[in-house]
Amino acid sequence: MNKTRLEAFSDGVIAIIITIMVLEMKVPHGGNFMDLLPLVPVFISYLLSFLFIGIYWGNHHHLLHVVKQVNPPIMLSNLNLLFWLSLVPFATAWMGENNFQSATVATYAVLLILCGVAYTILQQSIMKSNHLEEKMLEAMKKQSRKGFLSLGVYSLAVPMAWVDSRISGLLFLTVSIMWLIPDKNIERALK
């Protein structure tokens, strides 16, 4: 299979995920700014999830630059990632609608762990299925270390949700900032 089909399908699914998330934000029945206040938690959870989905989209895009040929393990691991990402709108809505109650934040953290594991599986499948030069292998290993660190922070966010959900929120933001800082190693290795 050509990798452009995998990229197009993945991009489409991610676009639908973002669309579903924004459709979950219901317009208030009043016409005053005060009527928007109950939507603040919903908007914050949407913003956080939009950021995570955007980060996954960008990293997925860079990761697929490495692929020369798509095989069944890559297809299945990509579907695995898309499955977990497709649950983000549900967890986002549940967390926002319930004002970041502990159970909702812990569930969101678990989902982020599962998304991170799925991304790692996809990365490993690509590394095993494609002959990579030494520089590219090193770049992929650096990204893997960042991924494992993220999984550790997400894992810490689960019990912290029961202590104070704001701590989990700060942990989520920490991971997003870590991934927003561009990693030029893959791009350099491709050149």
Contacts in CASP RR format, 6 or more apart in sequence:
PFRMAT RR
TARGET T0000
AUTHOR 0000-0000-0000
METHOD contacts of the structure
MODEL  1
MNKTRLEAFSDGVIAIIITIMVLEMKVPHGGNFMDLLPLVPVFISYLLSF
LFIGIYWGNHHHLLHVVKQVNPPIMLSNLNLLFWLSLVPFATAWMGENNF
QSATVATYAVLLILCGVAYTILQQSIMKSNHLEEKMLEAMKKQSRKGFLS
LGVYSLAVPMAWVDSRISGLLFLTVSIMWLIPDKNIERALK
1 69 0 8 1.000
1 70 0 8 1.000
1 71 0 8 1.000
1 75 0 8 1.000
2 70 0 8 1.000
3 64 0 8 1.000
3 67 0 8 1.000
3 68 0 8 1.000
3 69 0 8 1.000
3 70 0 8 1.000
5 70 0 8 1.000
6 64 0 8 1.000
6 67 0 8 1.000
6 70 0 8 1.000
6 74 0 8 1.000
6 75 0 8 1.000
6 78 0 8 1.000
7 61 0 8 1.000
7 64 0 8 1.000
10 60 0 8 1.000
10 64 0 8 1.000
10 78 0 8 1.000
10 82 0 8 1.000
11 57 0 8 1.000
13 82 0 8 1.000
13 85 0 8 1.000
13 86 0 8 1.000
14 53 0 8 1.000
14 54 0 8 1.000
14 56 0 8 1.000
14 57 0 8 1.000
14 60 0 8 1.000
14 82 0 8 1.000
14 85 0 8 1.000
17 53 0 8 1.000
17 85 0 8 1.000
17 86 0 8 1.000
17 88 0 8 1.000
17 89 0 8 1.000
18 50 0 8 1.000
18 53 0 8 1.000
18 54 0 8 1.000
20 89 0 8 1.000
21 46 0 8 1.000
21 49 0 8 1.000
21 50 0 8 1.000
21 53 0 8 1.000
21 88 0 8 1.000
21 89 0 8 1.000
21 92 0 8 1.000
21 93 0 8 1.000
22 46 0 8 1.000
24 42 0 8 1.000
24 46 0 8 1.000
24 89 0 8 1.000
24 92 0 8 1.000
24 93 0 8 1.000
25 39 0 8 1.000
25 42 0 8 1.000
25 43 0 8 1.000
25 46 0 8 1.000
26 39 0 8 1.000
28 35 0 8 1.000
28 36 0 8 1.000
28 38 0 8 1.000
28 39 0 8 1.000
29 35 0 8 1.000
41 95 0 8 1.000
41 96 0 8 1.000
41 97 0 8 1.000
41 99 0 8 1.000
41 100 0 8 1.000
42 93 0 8 1.000
42 96 0 8 1.000
42 97 0 8 1.000
44 96 0 8 1.000
45 92 0 8 1.000
45 93 0 8 1.000
45 95 0 8 1.000
45 96 0 8 1.000
45 100 0 8 1.000
45 108 0 8 1.000
46 92 0 8 1.000
46 96 0 8 1.000
48 92 0 8 1.000
48 169 0 8 1.000
48 172 0 8 1.000
48 173 0 8 1.000
48 176 0 8 1.000
49 88 0 8 1.000
49 89 0 8 1.000
49 91 0 8 1.000
49 92 0 8 1.000
51 176 0 8 1.000
51 180 0 8 1.000
52 88 0 8 1.000
52 112 0 8 1.000
52 115 0 8 1.000
52 172 0 8 1.000
52 176 0 8 1.000
53 85 0 8 1.000
53 88 0 8 1.000
55 176 0 8 1.000
55 179 0 8 1.000
55 180 0 8 1.000
56 81 0 8 1.000
56 85 0 8 1.000
56 115 0 8 1.000
56 119 0 8 1.000
59 119 0 8 1.000
59 143 0 8 1.000
59 179 0 8 1.000
60 81 0 8 1.000
60 119 0 8 1.000
60 122 0 8 1.000
62 183 0 8 1.000
62 186 0 8 1.000
62 187 0 8 1.000
63 122 0 8 1.000
63 123 0 8 1.000
63 126 0 8 1.000
63 186 0 8 1.000
64 126 0 8 1.000
65 186 0 8 1.000
65 190 0 8 1.000
66 126 0 8 1.000
66 130 0 8 1.000
66 132 0 8 1.000
66 136 0 8 1.000
66 140 0 8 1.000
66 186 0 8 1.000
66 190 0 8 1.000
67 74 0 8 1.000
67 126 0 8 1.000
67 129 0 8 1.000
67 130 0 8 1.000
68 130 0 8 1.000
68 131 0 8 1.000
69 129 0 8 1.000
69 130 0 8 1.000
71 129 0 8 1.000
73 125 0 8 1.000
73 128 0 8 1.000
73 129 0 8 1.000
74 122 0 8 1.000
74 125 0 8 1.000
74 126 0 8 1.000
74 129 0 8 1.000
76 125 0 8 1.000
77 118 0 8 1.000
77 121 0 8 1.000
77 122 0 8 1.000
77 124 0 8 1.000
77 125 0 8 1.000
78 122 0 8 1.000
80 118 0 8 1.000
80 121 0 8 1.000
80 122 0 8 1.000
81 115 0 8 1.000
81 118 0 8 1.000
81 119 0 8 1.000
81 121 0 8 1.000
81 122 0 8 1.000
83 118 0 8 1.000
84 111 0 8 1.000
84 114 0 8 1.000
84 115 0 8 1.000
84 116 0 8 1.000
84 118 0 8 1.000
85 115 0 8 1.000
85 118 0 8 1.000
87 111 0 8 1.000
88 111 0 8 1.000
88 115 0 8 1.000
91 104 0 8 1.000
91 107 0 8 1.000
91 108 0 8 1.000
91 111 0 8 1.000
92 108 0 8 1.000
94 104 0 8 1.000
94 107 0 8 1.000
94 108 0 8 1.000
95 101 0 8 1.000
95 104 0 8 1.000
95 105 0 8 1.000
95 107 0 8 1.000
95 108 0 8 1.000
96 104 0 8 1.000
98 104 0 8 1.000
100 165 0 8 1.000
100 166 0 8 1.000
101 165 0 8 1.000
102 161 0 8 1.000
102 162 0 8 1.000
102 165 0 8 1.000
103 161 0 8 1.000
105 157 0 8 1.000
105 161 0 8 1.000
105 165 0 8 1.000
105 168 0 8 1.000
105 169 0 8 1.000
106 157 0 8 1.000
106 158 0 8 1.000
106 159 0 8 1.000
106 161 0 8 1.000
106 162 0 8 1.000
106 168 0 8 1.000
108 168 0 8 1.000
108 172 0 8 1.000
109 154 0 8 1.000
109 155 0 8 1.000
109 157 0 8 1.000
109 158 0 8 1.000
109 161 0 8 1.000
109 168 0 8 1.000
109 171 0 8 1.000
109 172 0 8 1.000
110 158 0 8 1.000
112 154 0 8 1.000
112 157 0 8 1.000
112 172 0 8 1.000
112 175 0 8 1.000
113 151 0 8 1.000
113 154 0 8 1.000
113 155 0 8 1.000
113 158 0 8 1.000
116 147 0 8 1.000
116 150 0 8 1.000
116 151 0 8 1.000
116 154 0 8 1.000
117 151 0 8 1.000
119 147 0 8 1.000
120 144 0 8 1.000
120 147 0 8 1.000
120 148 0 8 1.000
120 151 0 8 1.000
123 140 0 8 1.000
123 143 0 8 1.000
123 144 0 8 1.000
126 140 0 8 1.000
127 137 0 8 1.000
127 140 0 8 1.000
132 140 0 8 1.000
133 189 0 8 1.000
135 188 0 8 1.000
135 189 0 8 1.000
136 186 0 8 1.000
136 189 0 8 1.000
136 190 0 8 1.000
138 185 0 8 1.000
138 189 0 8 1.000
139 183 0 8 1.000
139 185 0 8 1.000
139 186 0 8 1.000
139 188 0 8 1.000
139 189 0 8 1.000
140 186 0 8 1.000
142 183 0 8 1.000
142 185 0 8 1.000
143 183 0 8 1.000
143 185 0 8 1.000
143 186 0 8 1.000
146 178 0 8 1.000
146 179 0 8 1.000
146 183 0 8 1.000
149 178 0 8 1.000
150 175 0 8 1.000
150 178 0 8 1.000
150 179 0 8 1.000
153 171 0 8 1.000
153 174 0 8 1.000
153 175 0 8 1.000
154 171 0 8 1.000
154 172 0 8 1.000
154 175 0 8 1.000
156 171 0 8 1.000
157 167 0 8 1.000
157 168 0 8 1.000
157 169 0 8 1.000
157 171 0 8 1.000
157 172 0 8 1.000
158 168 0 8 1.000
160 167 0 8 1.000
160 168 0 8 1.000
160 171 0 8 1.000
161 167 0 8 1.000
161 168 0 8 1.000
END
